[in-house]
Amino acid sequence: MFKLAVVFGTRPEAIKMAPVVKACRAVEGWDVRIISTGQHREMLDQVLELFGLDADYDLNIMSHGQTLGDITRRTLKGMEEVFARWLPDLVLVHGDTSTAFAAALASFYAKIPVGHVEAGLRTQSIDNPFPEEANRRLVDVLAAWYFAPTEQSALNLRREGVDASRIFVTGNTVIDALLSVVDDNYQFTSPELQNLDFDQPVLVVTAHRRENWGEPLKEICEALLEISAGKFFGEEKQLQIVVAMHRNPNIQRVMKGILGNSPNIVLLAAPDYLEFANLLARCTLVLTDSGGLQEEAPALHKPVLVMREVTERPEALEAGTVKLVGSRKRDIVDAVQELLTNPELYKRMSSAPNPYGHGQAAKTICKILQEKYKQLGVSQWQ
């Protein structure tokens, strides 16, 4: 029997790994177990419920005001305790979180091979984004198998000396998850979204990156105020702005303080994934500093303006589905105005092909694991 551990602790990880869990659990004779660190508690539980999954082991590490050191230390200890009871043949981790890094390190200490889903993403700036860029590089040092979403990610790994025979280009599993929950007939449950008029243009905004905390976040909010007052469509239409606020109270405090009294701005407290995915499907465009939204929104033909200076997803830039605009007020306002008033630009960005796949990544990863297991057996998996 092949024993596979799938580790995650944040909402984005759970979303992206849920299709992998489901695909691998469909293989007869495999023992596939979820190890949850609980790095994000409530948001993680929402995703597990949505996809009908339960954690086999829950490290429950989350604490109020936790630091990166807390996350790493508690994950290492928790993983060690799980391995004392159940020893998998392979551990799958995802992406660039502190959960992914600490779980990979714990697996390395236990001499269990690691597979990295969404491997090879790089900005080439070790502290931008922080700590994600360091996390994903460290995981790739520790990993034995690499599931890269694109050819560019695979090239990054080869340039760093990874054996090409251990790298597989699969697409990104987030597209699998997204397409499974978007529904043309979906009815929103939150009153704020029920009251939106989707016959009018809708701008969806998210901002949570550490490098945008402080003054950059204030500039982002000031930009949204100016955008909300703009008459981009004359008197015929009115732009509606939906700000999906991160649960971090410091982020919410700034957003509510600056944006709370604007009539055209809806502040939405951390919508669950089902609500947000269907909001994304019906909006006009996206303004974000998120990494995952650079992959998801193009799958739904939504242009993305990225409030960062660099991105680890250059394929999206090259494809034309996203544009970097930074976090300065004037640049954000100008970029949104240009996209809303230039039909040719909007059409070009919204119709560009998504470089992150078409929803078959999880099945591809599972098939690769099956083939490698047949070839190598458990004893030679490393």
URDA-V581231 format. One record per residue. N is the residue number from 1. PHI is phi in radians with two decimals (* if undefined). Layout:
{{N,PHI} {N,PHI}}
This chain:
{{1,*} {2,-1.53} {3,-1.87} {4,-2.10} {5,-1.80} {6,-2.03} {7,-1.94} {8,-2.73} {9,-2.57} {10,-2.07} {11,-1.06} {12,-1.04} {13,-1.08} {14,-1.10} {15,-1.04} {16,-1.35} {17,-1.67} {18,-0.98} {19,-1.10} {20,-1.18} {21,-1.02} {22,-1.13} {23,-1.14} {24,-1.30} {25,-1.23} {26,-1.39} {27,-1.43} {28,-1.11} {29,1.58} {30,-1.54} {31,-1.81} {32,-1.92} {33,-2.16} {34,-1.68} {35,-1.94} {36,-1.81} {37,-1.45} {38,1.24} {39,-1.00} {40,-1.93} {41,-1.46} {42,-1.15} {43,-1.12} {44,-1.16} {45,-1.07} {46,-1.04} {47,-1.21} {48,-1.03} {49,-1.12} {50,-1.04} {51,-1.63} {52,1.17} {53,-2.06} {54,-2.28} {55,-1.32} {56,-1.34} {57,-2.36} {58,-2.09} {59,-1.32} {60,0.87} {61,-1.45} {62,-1.10} {63,-2.48} {64,-1.10} {65,1.22} {66,-1.10} {67,-1.72} {68,-1.07} {69,-1.12} {70,-1.05} {71,-1.06} {72,-1.13} {73,-1.10} {74,-1.20} {75,-1.17} {76,-0.99} {77,-1.16} {78,-1.12} {79,-1.11} {80,-1.03} {81,-1.20} {82,-1.10} {83,-1.13} {84,-1.22} {85,-1.73} {86,-2.57} {87,-1.94} {88,-1.32} {89,-1.48} {90,-2.64} {91,-2.01} {92,-1.74} {93,-2.11} {94,-2.23} {95,1.22} {96,-2.40} {97,-1.46} {98,-1.18} {99,-1.02} {100,-1.08} {101,-1.11} {102,-1.16} {103,-1.17} {104,-1.13} {105,-1.15} {106,-1.08} {107,-1.16} {108,-1.05} {109,-1.06} {110,-1.52} {111,1.07} {112,-1.85} {113,-1.10} {114,-2.03} {115,-1.87} {116,-1.86} {117,-1.50} {118,1.23} {119,-1.45} {120,1.59} {121,-1.26} {122,-2.58} {123,-1.83} {124,1.25} {125,-2.15} {126,-1.06} {127,-1.97} {128,-2.53} {129,-1.41} {130,-1.91} {131,-1.68} {132,-1.06} {133,-1.09} {134,-1.15} {135,-1.00} {136,-1.22} {137,-1.15} {138,-1.15} {139,-1.07} {140,-1.21} {141,-1.20} {142,-1.53} {143,-1.32} {144,-1.87} {145,-2.33} {146,-2.26} {147,-1.92} {148,-1.49} {149,-1.26} {150,-2.45} {151,-1.10} {152,-1.11} {153,-1.10} {154,-1.12} {155,-1.11} {156,-0.98} {157,-1.17} {158,-1.10} {159,-1.11} {160,-1.55} {161,1.67} {162,-1.27} {163,-1.05} {164,-1.03} {165,-1.23} {166,-1.81} {167,-1.93} {168,-2.31} {169,-1.55} {170,-2.16} {171,1.44} {172,-1.85} {173,-1.16} {174,-1.12} {175,-1.18} {176,-0.98} {177,-1.13} {178,-1.05} {179,-1.16} {180,-1.37} {181,-2.00} {182,-1.30} {183,-2.43} {184,-1.04} {185,-1.75} {186,-1.10} {187,-1.90} {188,-1.14} {189,-1.74} {190,-1.43} {191,-1.00} {192,-1.06} {193,-1.42} {194,-1.09} {195,-1.53} {196,-1.28} {197,-1.81} {198,-1.39} {199,-1.41} {200,-1.77} {201,-1.14} {202,-2.25} {203,-1.81} {204,-1.75} {205,-2.20} {206,-2.35} {207,-2.66} {208,-2.64} {209,-1.04} {210,-1.02} {211,-1.19} {212,-1.78} {213,-1.20} {214,1.50} {215,-1.05} {216,-1.00} {217,-1.14} {218,-1.12} {219,-1.12} {220,-1.05} {221,-1.16} {222,-1.10} {223,-1.11} {224,-1.13} {225,-1.06} {226,-1.16} {227,-1.09} {228,-1.14} {229,-1.59} {230,-1.29} {231,-1.88} {232,-1.29} {233,-2.12} {234,1.20} {235,-1.69} {236,-1.32} {237,-2.33} {238,-2.24} {239,-1.16} {240,-1.88} {241,-1.98} {242,-1.97} {243,-1.77} {244,-1.50} {245,-1.39} {246,-1.14} {247,-1.27} {248,-0.99} {249,-1.10} {250,-1.19} {251,-1.19} {252,-1.10} {253,-1.07} {254,-1.15} {255,-1.11} {256,-1.15} {257,-1.13} {258,-1.64} {259,-1.83} {260,-1.07} {261,-1.88} {262,-1.49} {263,-1.22} {264,-1.72} {265,-2.05} {266,-1.79} {267,-1.66} {268,-1.96} {269,-1.36} {270,0.61} {271,-1.09} {272,-1.22} {273,-1.12} {274,-1.09} {275,-1.08} {276,-1.18} {277,-1.07} {278,-1.35} {279,-1.12} {280,-1.04} {281,-1.16} {282,-1.88} {283,-1.37} {284,-1.69} {285,-2.73} {286,-2.24} {287,-2.13} {288,-2.73} {289,-2.00} {290,-1.27} {291,-1.49} {292,-1.07} {293,-1.16} {294,-1.18} {295,-1.67} {296,-1.29} {297,-1.01} {298,-1.09} {299,-1.15} {300,-1.85} {301,1.12} {302,-1.96} {303,-1.12} {304,-2.21} {305,-1.81} {306,-1.83} {307,-1.52} {308,-2.53} {309,-1.53} {310,-2.39} {311,-2.44} {312,-1.48} {313,-2.12} {314,-1.14} {315,-1.04} {316,-1.18} {317,-1.09} {318,-1.15} {319,-1.25} {320,1.59} {321,-1.46} {322,-2.28} {323,-2.46} {324,-1.35} {325,-2.17} {326,1.27} {327,-2.08} {328,-1.50} {329,-0.90} {330,-1.09} {331,-1.15} {332,-1.16} {333,-1.05} {334,-1.11} {335,-1.19} {336,-1.15} {337,-1.07} {338,-1.07} {339,-1.20} {340,-1.35} {341,-1.94} {342,-2.06} {343,-1.01} {344,-1.16} {345,-1.12} {346,-1.06} {347,-1.07} {348,-1.13} {349,-1.25} {350,-1.32} {351,-1.78} {352,-1.13} {353,-1.17} {354,-1.32} {355,-1.37} {356,-1.82} {357,1.79} {358,-2.27} {359,1.76} {360,-2.09} {361,-1.13} {362,-1.11} {363,-1.12} {364,-1.13} {365,-1.07} {366,-1.10} {367,-1.10} {368,-1.09} {369,-1.08} {370,-1.06} {371,-1.12} {372,-1.20} {373,-1.13} {374,-1.14} {375,-1.26} {376,-1.79} {377,1.22} {378,-1.26} {379,-1.14} {380,-1.87} {381,-1.06} {382,-1.07}}
